[in-house]
Amino acid sequence: MSKLGILAEFWEFLKYRKKYWLAPIIIMLVLLSALIILSEGSALAPFVYALF
């Protein structure tokens, strides 16, 4: 199963179950995890760790 297939299935779940409030939560979790992964070992690390 491809990543786009998972996204499409998740979107169908949100539409069918009328749980649109889950979308912003998932998007923010993905963006925050991407920020942590990409800034690991860089000059941004002290600023990311200050958030927690």
C-alpha positions in Angstrom: 0.0 0.0 0.0 1.4 3.3 -1.0 1.5 6.5 1.2 -1.0 8.2 -1.1 -3.3 5.2 -0.6 -3.1 5.6 3.1 -3.9 9.3 2.9 -6.8 8.7 0.6 -8.2 6.0 2.9 -7.8 8.4 5.9 -9.6 11.2 4.0 -12.4 8.8 3.2 -12.7 7.8 6.8 -12.9 11.5 7.8 -15.6 12.2 5.3 -17.6 9.0 6.1 -17.5 9.4 9.8 -17.8 13.2 9.8 -14.7 13.6 11.9 -13.2 16.6 10.3 -11.8 17.9 13.6 -9.2 15.1 13.5 -7.5 16.6 10.3 -5.9 19.6 12.0 -4.6 17.4 14.9 -3.0 14.9 12.5 -1.5 17.7 10.3 0.0 19.4 13.3 1.5 16.1 14.6 3.0 15.4 11.2 4.5 18.9 10.9 5.9 18.8 14.4 7.5 15.4 13.9 8.9 16.5 10.6 10.4 19.6 12.3 12.0 17.5 15.0 13.4 15.0 12.5 14.8 17.6 10.1 16.3 19.8 12.7 18.1 17.0 14.5 21.7 17.8 14.8 21.4 21.3 13.3 21.6 24.8 14.6 17.8 24.8 15.1 18.0 22.1 17.8 18.2 24.4 20.8 15.1 26.3 19.7 13.1 23.1 19.1 14.0 21.7 22.5 13.0 25.0 24.1 9.5 24.3 22.9 9.2 21.3 25.1 
